[in-house]
Amino acid sequence: MQHSRGELILEKMNATDKTWFSLTVLLLAALACLAQPEAGMKRSESASSLSPLRSRRTVGGMMARRVPWQAMVYLNESMLDGGFSGGALVSDRWILSSGRSLFIRKSRRDISGSHPLIPKIYLGISNRRYANESNEYTVEKVVLHPRFQNQSDWDNDLALIKLKKPVVINDKVIPIPLPERGQDITNIQSGVITGWGFGANLTPAEILRYLTVPLLKSSDCKTAYEHDPLTPNVDNNMFCTEQTKYEENVCLGDAGGALAVKDKETGDIYAAGILSYDKACRVNNYAVYMKISSYLPWIHSVMRGDTEKSAGQRADVMSKFQ
C-alpha cells in the first residue's frame, strides 16, 4: 500500500493521458498530490526539532495543492458563532459532513429541539480567501442522521447537505466515492485527512492542509475515552486515527472532512470516514470518525429521496410480480 513519492508522481503522469471524466483516474491523480506516511510525509528528526511550531499545526503543516472533493461548510468566521468545517462532495448534488458542524453550540443539550443551520458551501478552493460568491454553492436542504446525538454529543454525527443545482465536474471539483459493499478499513494502515482547522497560535489555516494519519480500530481508542464525558463513547460505527510521530493531529475546524483511503486490493480511493471528534489537537492522541460503511443504507436512502413510505411502496410493487 505504501508508495514512494516517485511512484506516486509516475502514477499521476500516467493518468494525464486519460480523459478528464475518468473519475477513478482523477482521484488517483489528486491523491498522488498527498503524500503517504513513509514516503512523502517522512521528515528528518532534525528538521522537526528545528521547527517546533510546525508540529503543532492542525493538518501536518503541509499544503494540499488540490483536493477536489473538499468542501468548506461555512456558518461564520468566528468559531464562537459556529465557525466553519469540512465536508466531502460525494455526488454532483450532495455533501457529506458532520452534523455538529451545522450548529453554533455543539452539545446535545444545546442542540436538542433545534434545527440545523443552512450553511454556505464552497467548492474547488484551497485558499480560504477564495471562499466567495464565485465558488459558493447554494444549499437546498440539510438532512441530519435520524439518530444524531440520540445518546451523546458524538454518536451518529452525520449530515447530508443537498445543493440546489448540480455542480459542474472538472479537475477542481470531483466527488469522492463512497465505499463499496465489502470494502473495509481493516487492512488499511493510513489515510489522508484535509482541512483548514486550527494550528499554531490557535488560528485556522489559510491554505488547505493535509495530514497522513495512522488508522486504528475503534477498540484501540475506546478505552482511552470511555471515562471522559467530553469525548466520544467510541462504538462499532466509529474508528480512530492517532497523531503522527511528529505530534501532528487534527484540531478544531477540521470536523466534517473525509478521511480518504486507498483499497489495498483494488487500488480504489474512497471516503472511509467523516471526522467527528476534531478536538484531539495536542491534548488527546485520537481523532474519531463516523465509519461511512456503517451508514451506507441511510446515505443511499437520503440521496435517492426516499420517504417513510418508499420501502413499503417498493415492496408492494414487487409483490405483484411474484
C-alpha positions in Angstrom: 0.0 0.0 0.0 2.8 2.4 0.6 4.4 4.1 -2.4 7.4 6.3 -2.8 6.9 9.8 -3.9 8.4 8.9 -7.3 5.9 6.1 -7.8 3.0 8.4 -6.9 4.2 11.1 -9.4 4.6 8.5 -12.1 1.1 7.3 -11.4 -0.1 10.8 -11.8 1.8 11.3 -15.0 0.2 8.2 -16.4 -3.2 9.5 -15.5 -2.8 12.6 -17.7 -3.4 10.5 -20.8 -6.9 9.6 -19.6 -9.9 11.7 -20.3 -11.0 14.3 -17.7 -14.2 12.5 -16.9 -12.5 9.3 -15.8 -13.3 9.6 -12.1 -11.1 6.9 -10.7 -8.0 8.2 -12.6 -8.7 11.8 -11.5 -9.0 10.7 -7.9 -5.7 8.8 -8.1 -4.0 11.8 -9.6 -5.5 14.0 -6.8 -4.4 11.7 -4.1 -1.0 11.5 -5.7 -0.6 15.1 -4.5 -1.0 13.9 -1.0 2.0 12.0 0.5 2.0 8.6 2.0 3.2 8.1 5.6 6.6 6.5 5.0 7.4 8.4 1.8 6.4 12.0 1.2 5.5 12.6 4.9 8.8 11.4 6.2 10.9 14.2 7.5 14.1 14.2 9.4 14.1 14.4 13.2 16.4 17.3 13.0 14.0 19.3 10.7 11.2 18.6 13.1 13.1 19.7 16.1 14.2 23.0 14.4 10.5 23.8 13.8 8.5 23.4 17.0 5.6 25.3 15.7 5.3 23.1 12.6 4.5 20.1 14.8 1.5 21.9 16.3 -0.2 22.6 13.0 -3.6 21.2 12.6 -3.1 19.2 9.4 0.5 18.4 9.2 1.9 21.7 8.1 1.8 20.5 4.5 -0.2 22.5 1.9 -2.7 20.5 -0.2 -2.5 21.8 -3.7 -5.8 20.3 -4.8 -8.3 18.1 -3.0 -11.3 18.3 -5.4 -13.8 16.6 -3.1 -13.1 19.0 -0.2 -15.9 21.3 0.7 -15.9 24.2 3.1 -19.1 24.2 5.2 -19.3 27.8 6.4 -21.5 29.3 9.2 -19.3 32.1 10.4 -15.7 33.2 10.5 -15.8 33.2 14.3 -15.7 29.7 15.9 -17.8 31.2 18.8 -20.6 31.8 16.3 -20.5 28.4 14.6 -17.3 28.8 12.6 -16.6 26.6 9.6 -15.8 23.0 9.0 -15.1 20.5 6.3 -17.2 18.4 4.1 -16.9 15.8 1.3 -18.6 16.1 -2.1 -20.0 12.6 -2.6 -22.1 13.3 -5.8 -22.9 16.2 -8.0 -25.5 17.5 -5.5 -24.6 16.1 -2.1 -22.1 17.0 0.6 -21.5 14.6 3.5 -20.3 16.3 6.7 -20.6 16.2 10.5 -24.0 17.0 12.0 -22.5 19.0 14.8 -20.9 21.4 12.3 -24.3 22.8 11.5 -25.0 24.2 14.9 -23.5 27.2 16.7 -23.3 25.4 20.0 -22.4 21.7 19.5 -23.5 19.9 22.7 -26.5 17.6 22.8 -28.1 19.7 25.5 -27.8 22.9 23.3 -28.9 21.2 20.1 -31.9 19.3 21.5 -35.0 20.6 19.8 -33.1 22.8 17.3 -32.9 22.7 13.6 -29.6 22.7 11.8 -28.5 25.9 10.2 -28.2 26.3 6.5 -24.5 26.8 5.7 -22.7 28.3 2.8 -20.8 25.7 0.7 -17.6 26.5 -1.1 -16.0 24.0 -3.5 -12.9 23.9 -5.6 -10.8 26.1 -3.3 -7.6 25.6 -1.3 -7.2 29.2 0.0 -9.8 30.4 2.4 -9.8 33.9 0.8 -11.4 32.3 -2.3 -14.4 31.4 -0.2 -16.5 34.0 -2.1 -19.6 34.1 -4.4 -17.7 32.8 -7.4 -17.1 29.5 -5.5 -20.3 29.4 -3.5 -23.0 26.7 -4.0 -26.5 27.3 -2.7 -27.9 24.8 -0.3 -31.4 23.3 -0.8 -31.7 21.4 2.4 -29.9 19.7 5.3 -30.7 16.1 6.5 -29.3 15.0 9.8 -29.0 11.4 10.6 -32.2 10.3 12.3 -30.3 9.1 15.4 -28.0 12.1 15.6 -27.0 12.7 19.2 -29.5 10.2 20.5 -27.3 9.2 23.4 -24.3 11.6 23.5 -22.8 14.6 21.8 -21.0 12.4 19.3 -23.0 9.4 18.2 -24.3 9.3 14.6 -22.6 12.6 13.9 -23.5 12.8 10.2 -25.4 15.2 7.9 -26.1 15.2 4.2 -26.3 18.6 2.6 -28.1 18.9 -0.8 -27.2 21.6 -3.2 -29.9 23.4 -5.2 -28.1 22.7 -8.5 -25.6 20.0 -9.6 -22.0 21.1 -9.6 -20.0 21.0 -12.8 -17.5 18.2 -12.5 -14.0 19.3 -13.6 -10.4 18.9 -12.4 -11.1 21.2 -9.4 -14.4 19.7 -8.3 -14.8 15.9 -8.2 -16.9 13.8 -5.9 -15.1 11.2 -3.8 -16.6 7.7 -4.0 -18.3 6.1 -1.0 -17.1 2.6 0.0 -18.4 -0.3 -2.0 -20.1 -3.1 -0.2 -17.5 -5.3 1.3 -14.8 -2.7 1.4 -13.4 -2.4 4.9 -10.6 -0.5 6.5 -9.4 -3.5 8.5 -6.2 -3.9 6.4 -5.7 -0.2 5.6 -2.9 1.3 7.6 -3.3 5.0 7.0 -5.5 7.7 5.4 -5.3 11.3 4.4 -7.4 14.0 6.1 -7.6 17.6 4.9 -8.9 20.8 6.5 -8.5 24.4 7.4 -8.5 23.7 11.2 -6.6 25.3 14.0 -2.9 25.2 14.0 -0.1 27.0 15.8 -1.2 30.1 17.8 -4.8 28.8 17.8 -5.5 30.2 14.4 -7.2 28.4 11.4 -5.1 27.6 8.4 -5.4 30.0 5.4 -4.4 27.3 3.0 -6.0 23.8 3.0 -3.6 21.4 4.7 -3.3 17.6 4.8 -2.0 15.1 7.2 -1.4 11.3 6.7 -2.5 9.6 9.9 -2.3 6.0 11.1 -5.7 4.2 11.3 -6.8 2.3 14.4 -9.8 0.1 15.2 -12.5 1.5 17.4 -11.4 -0.8 20.2 -7.9 0.7 20.2 -9.1 4.1 21.3 -12.3 3.2 23.1 -10.5 2.6 26.4 -8.7 5.9 26.2 -12.0 7.8 26.0 -14.6 5.7 27.9 -14.2 7.5 31.2 -14.1 11.1 29.7 -17.6 12.6 29.3 -16.2 15.2 26.9 -15.0 12.7 24.4 -16.9 10.2 22.2 -18.2 6.9 23.5 -16.5 5.0 20.7 -18.6 2.3 19.2 -18.5 0.0 16.1 -19.9 2.7 13.9 -16.7 4.7 14.5 -13.0 4.4 14.1 -10.0 6.4 15.1 -6.7 7.8 13.9 -3.8 8.8 16.0 -1.3 11.6 15.9 1.8 11.1 13.9 5.2 10.6 15.5 5.8 14.3 15.0 2.8 15.0 17.2 0.7 16.3 14.3 -3.0 15.9 14.6 -6.4 17.2 13.6 -7.8 20.1 15.6 -10.8 22.4 15.8 -12.3 23.3 12.4 -11.3 20.0 10.7 -14.6 18.2 11.6 -16.7 17.1 8.7 -13.7 16.3 6.4 -13.4 12.9 4.8 -10.6 10.5 5.6 -9.5 9.3 2.1 -8.0 5.9 1.9 -6.8 3.6 -0.9 -8.1 0.0 -1.1 -5.1 -2.4 -0.8 -6.5 -4.9 -3.4 -8.3 -2.8 -6.0 -6.4 0.5 -5.7 -9.8 2.3 -5.3 -9.7 5.6 -3.5 -12.8 6.3 -1.3 -14.0 8.1 1.8 -13.7 5.8 4.7 -14.9 8.2 7.4 -16.1 11.6 8.3 -14.2 13.3 11.1 -16.4 14.0 14.1 -14.1 14.4 17.2 -11.7 17.0 16.0 -10.6 18.2 19.4 -7.6 15.9 19.7 -5.1 18.6 18.8 -2.2 18.1 21.1 -4.3 17.3 24.2 -5.6 13.8 23.1 -4.0 11.3 20.9 -7.0 10.0 19.0 -9.4 11.6 16.4 -12.7 9.9 16.0 -14.6 9.4 12.7 -18.0 8.1 11.7 -17.4 4.9 9.7 -19.2 5.5 6.4 -19.6 1.8 5.6 -21.9 1.6 8.6 -24.1 4.3 7.3 -24.4 3.4 3.6 -28.1 2.4 3.8 -29.1 5.7 5.3 -26.9 7.7 2.9 -28.2 6.0 -0.2 -31.8 6.3 1.0 -31.5 10.1 1.5 -29.7 10.6 -1.8 -32.5 8.6 -3.5 -35.1 10.9 -2.0 -36.8 8.1 -0.1 -39.8 8.9 2.2 -41.2 6.8 5.1 -43.5 5.2 2.5 -40.9 4.3 -0.1 -39.9 0.9 1.2 -43.5 -0.2 1.5 -44.4 1.1 -1.9 -41.4 -0.8 -3.5 -42.4 -4.0 -1.7 -46.0 -3.6 -2.9 -44.9 -3.3 -6.5 -42.6 -6.3 -6.3 -45.2 -8.5 -4.6 -47.3 -8.1 -7.8 -44.6 -9.8 -9.8 -44.4 -12.8 -7.6 
